[in-house]
Amino acid sequence: MTENKHSQNRDSDSINKERLLERILDIGELMLQSGAEINRVEDTLCRLGRAYGATPDVYVIVFSIAITLRFSDGVTVTQTRRVGDNDNIDFERLDRLNDLSRRCCSSPMTVSALEREIDRIRQRTNPVWILILGNALGAFSFSVFFGGSVPDGLAAALFSLLIVLLQCTLGKYSTNRILYTMVVSAIVGLGIGAICRVVPYFSRPMIMIGDIMLLNPGITMINAVREMMVGNTISGEIRLIESFTWALALAAGFMLAIHMTA
């Protein structure tokens, strides 16, 4: 009976450590999806593993995380997770995850408490009006900055609302980011071309440039260069190729719209 009790305790302890590893993976996944650099994700996961008394072995690339935790009692747990949809940059979520990891490292939480904190961060969403306002201000500013008039900037801001609408509808069902970017840029370009034919006063290039900047993969490209500079060559090359392909799809969509409305 004593042996059975010890066996049950070991099984329960192993299950808790597996749950802990799952939660640590959740943090890493959310960080990647929010736009964190590879070395920051690896460093955070290693610190969390050590905070819970384990020797961590972490490997992260753009779409995958692999973690092994070796505990002092001889228990070793390993998990790998495929990470998808990691182009939704959300610095506020990333800041909350960093804060959670710091609190965990200074005073480790129970697995259940950590799970509740992660769910709270995952379920947090920005109000739609912030997305609308940010896109409108960005489109207006870029259009005027590159030489457009105030009416051109206002028109770019108006079409940024179409981009938000497409992001909230097509974005939910898109499984191919490249094709999605091409479709969105073509639809927006056709709309801009149509209004410029009706109102010749508008400058089509100046309106387009304001909206192109909203879809441009600038942060992804910057992260790619940074990854290669700090030694994460594979992840950097993957992100660089992805960002170039994304930019080509963006250009192809707008060129198609220009050709159809010329």
N, C-alpha and C positions, 0 to 999 in steps of 0.2 A: 504493500500500500504506500509505503514511504517513497519507493522508487517511482510509482505512478504519479504521486504528488509532485516530485521533483521534475518528472517528465512534463507534466502539465504546466509547471511554472516556466520551464525552458521554452515550451511551445508558445506560451503567452508572451514571454519576453521577446521571442523572435518575431511574433506578429506585431508587437508594438514597434520594434525596430524597422520592420518593413513599412509600417504606417508612417513612421518618422521619415524614412527615405522618400516615400511618395510625396509627403508634404514639402520636403526640400526640393524635389523635382518640380513640384507645382510652382515654387518660387522662381526657380531657374527658367521654367517655361514662360511664365508671365513676364519675366525680365527680358527675355529674348523677343517676345511678342511686342513689348513696349519700346524697343529700340536700343536696348543696352548693348555695350560692346562685349565681345566674347571674353576678353580677359577679366572684365568686371564680373561677369556671370560666374566664371570659374573661381575667382577669388571669393565671391560671396558664398558660393556653395561649399568651398573648402572651409571657410570660417564657421559656417553653420555646423558642418560635420564635426569639427574640433570642439565647438561649444557643447555638443552633446556627448563628448567623450569618445569620439571615434577618430580613427586615422583615415582621412578621405583620399580617394583617388578619383579625380574628376576630369572628364574629357568632353569639351563642348565644341561643336561646329554650328553652322548656321541653322541647320534643320534637325539636329540631334543632340541629346545629352546622355552621357553614360556616367554613372556614379557607383563607386564601391565604397562602403563604409566597413572598416575593420574595428570591432570593439575589443576592449581589453579582456572581456570574458571569453574571447575566442569566436564569437559570433561574427560572421561576415555576410553582408547583404549587398546585392548588386541589382541595379535596375537600369534599363535604357528606355528613353522616351523619344518618339518622333515629334518634332515641333513644327506646326504648320501656321500659316497666316501670320508671319512675323514682320509685316510692313505697316502695321497700324501704330505709328509712333504716338506714345502717350507718356509724356515726361512726368505728369502728375502721378500717374500710377507707378511709374518707376521710382519716384521719390518716396511714395508710400511703402513700396517694397524694400527700398534701402533702409528706411526708418524701422520697418519690422525686423529686418535682419540684424540691425544694430542692437535693437532691444533684446532680440533672441540671444545674441552673442554675449551681451552683458548679464542677462538673467534668463537662462533657457526656460521656455514655456513648456507646459505639457503638450502632448501631441494634439489633444482635443482643442485646447486653447489656440494653438498654432493654426489648426484647421479652420477655426472660426474666423481668425484674423485674415487668412488667405481668402476665404469665401467673401468676406466683407470687401476686400480690395477688388476681387474679381467682378463682383456684381456692381461696383461703382461705375457709373457712366456719366459722361459730360452732358449737360443739357443741350438740346438741339440748337437753341438760340445762340449758344457760344460758338458752335460749329459754323452756323450761318454768319454770325458777326465776324468771326475770324477770317473766313473765306472771302467775305465781301471786302473787308479792309485790305486783305492781302492783294486781291485782284485789282482793286482801285489803286493802291499804292504802286504796285509794279507797273501798271499801265501808264500812270503819270510819270513815274521815274524813268521809264524808257522813252519818253518823249511824247506820249499821248496827251490829249487835251482832257479837261475835266469831264466833258460829256463822254469821251472814250472810256475814262476811268469808271464812270457811273454805269456805262453799258457793260464793262467787264465785271463789275460788282453784281449786276443783274444776272449775268450768265453764270456767275459763281453759285447762285442759288440753284441753277439747273445741275451743276456739278454735285452739290450737296444732296439734291433729290436723287440723282443717279447712284450716289454712294450709299444712300439709305435704302435703295430698292435693289438695283442690280448687284451692288457689293455684297449683299447677304447671300446671293445665290451663285456668285462667281467662284469657280474653282481654278481658273487660270487668270492670274493677275495681268499677264501680258495681253491676252485677248480682251480682257475687261478694260484695260487702259486704252486700247485701240478703239473699242466701241464708244467709250465715253468721250474721247477726244474727237471722234468723227461726228457724234451727235452734237456736241457743243460747237464744233467748227461749222457744221451745217447751219445751226441757229445763228451764229455770228455772220456767216456769209449771207443768209437770207435777210437779216435786218439791215446789213450794209447796202444791199441792193435796193431796199425800200427807202432807206435814209442815207443818201450818198455822203452826207456831212460827216458821218462816222468814218474813222480810219480802221479798216479791218485788221491790219497788222498790229496796231496798238491795242486793240481790244483782245486779240488772240494772245498776245504776249502776256497780258495780265492773267489770263486763265491758264496758259501753258505753265506758268510758274507754280500754280497750285498743284498741278499733276506731275511736276518734274521730280524725279527721284534724287534730289540733292543730298538729303541726309544719308540715304543708303550709299551713295557714292562716296561721301566723306568718310563714313564708317568703314567702307571697304579699303580706302587708302590707309586709314589709321590702323586697321587690323594688320595689313601687310607691314606697316612700319614697326609695329610692336612684336612681329614674329609669327602672327597667326596667318600664315600664307594661304593655307587652303580656304579658310573662311573668307579672307579678303578677296581672293580670286573669285570665289563663288558669288560674293556680293557685287563685285565689280562687273562681272559678266551679266548678272541679273539686272543691275542698274543700267548698263549699256543697252541691253535688250528692251528694257522698260522704256528708255528714252527713244529707241528706234520705233517702238510701237506707238508712242505718243506722237512722234513726228509723222508716222505713216497715217494715223487717223486724221490729223489736221491737214496733211497734204491731199488726202482723198477728199476732204470737205472743200478745200480750195479748188480742186479740179472740178468738182461737181457744181460749184456755185460761181465759177469764173465767168 
